[in-house]
Each structure stands twice: as C-alpha cells, then as structure tokens.
Amino acid sequence: MKHPTCLVLALGFCLGGLYAADKPPTAFEVLKEARKKLGEPVSKNLLRMESEYARLRPRHWWVRFYDADVTLKVRALYMIGSEMNRNITPGNIFDGGNAEFIINPEQLKYDSEKCIAFIQKACKDSNIPLQSLHVRLEKPHPGESNPIWYFELLDAQEEALGRLSISATTGRVTEIVGLKLKDTRFKPVSKSTLSQDVEETFIGIGADLEEFFTGKRSLDKDQGTEPEPKPGSED
C-alpha cells in the first residue's frame, strides 16, 4: 500500500500537468509551430494573426502568410493551440495578400502574453470588467515597419468595452478608444489626439510595456529626449 504522502504528491503532479496543458500557447509560440508546419519560404512571410472566439488568452488562431504561388497570394493556417487544424488558400478576392504587408520576424519583439498582462493590470487599476479579448496582429499600412497588436476588450456578456493597440516592436501603446483608464499617462493616446503626428504624439508618454515590465525606459533616449539633470549635478 502506498504511503498517503506519496498519493498526495502524485495527485499534485497530475493536477499540475493538467493545468500546464490547459494554458494556451502565446501567439508567438503558435506562430513558431505554424511556420514549422508550413515550411520555407512561405513561412517567413507572415501577414496577419487573428484570434477566433473571445478568450482572455486565445487558443484558436488564423495565421495568414503571403504565398506568391497561389492565385490570391495568401495561405491561411487555422491553429488550435500548437496544432494545425486547416491549411487553406482563401477564395474570396477581399482576402488577397499584399507583399507590402509582410511582417519581418525581427519586428516581433512583444508577444501576446506581455500585452495581455499589461492590459489586465490597466483594467484592474481602472475598474474595467475585462473578461475576454479579440486579438489581431498586422501592419496598419503598406511597408510599415511597426506591426501592431489590436485588442478588442469584452465584458462577461461579450459586449465591447473598448479597444487598445500596442506596437509589437516597441511595446508602445498607440491607440486607446472607449476606455477610461485612470493612469494619466494614457491620456496622450486617447482618440482625440489621433489626428496629430504619430511620432510626436507618442514620444515620452510613458505608457509602454518596457516601462511596465522593467521599470526602465530606453525609447525616450533613442528619440533624443534626455532626462533633466538633478539639482546640484555637474555640467
């Protein structure tokens, strides 16, 4: 007969395995598996990732790639977690691909998990009843070097709460629509400022993932915005 302590430990390991298996892979982990299954050279030509079904951490994704050898230049993989469920070439002309929207792998630096954790904290601090998300990753303009994460925030009834966009390259919050976030750092990216020049609007606002996760902020220095010298410091 097994010792009770051993039974408890065994049960704990089993439950731990179940919880680990239930955690969906991040978007970049899904993308990595999709690329493996598709193979080169098409797998290098990511156009867009979009979640299906509203979840806080999506498990179902459509991953679209530019494929010059098919009629509409698009190959779409339907991924459930790390497994490929479908590999199709869309037949709708409006689903056609454009090489100018291909996302360079080097431009993908902020995965979905970091963005979602950031959004969760912002909503919690602002008493916003976030329950689930629709997620999309793509370039907003042809040739754009800054792919964007687009998040639609939903409540428990799957009613829209608002939208928030984050650069997948810099971690910078680029747009907030319909959300009343208490942190004053988010005000410069409210809908009313979107008509201004993008670079001027977003430099120095402080609402980005780099600062959130590391407490440091290198983006302002890169843009030439140096901190003011402390009183008494030498010139």
RAMOGI-V913347 format. One record per run of one state. SS is the DSSP state (a for helix, b for strand, c for the rest). FROM is the first residue (numbers start at 1). TO is the last residue. If there is no record, write none. Layout:
BEGIN
[[SS FROM TO] [SS FROM TO]]
END
This chain:
BEGIN
[[c 1 3] [a 4 22] [c 23 26] [a 27 38] [c 39 41] [a 42 44] [c 45 45] [b 46 52] [c 53 54] [b 55 55] [c 56 59] [b 60 66] [c 67 73] [b 74 80] [c 81 82] [b 83 88] [c 89 92] [a 93 95] [c 96 98] [a 99 101] [c 102 104] [a 105 107] [c 108 111] [a 112 125] [c 126 131] [b 132 138] [c 139 147] [b 148 154] [c 155 159] [b 160 167] [c 168 171] [b 172 177] [c 178 183] [a 184 189] [c 190 190] [a 191 193] [c 194 197] [a 198 202] [c 203 207] [b 208 208] [a 209 214] [c 215 218] [a 219 222] [c 223 235]]
END
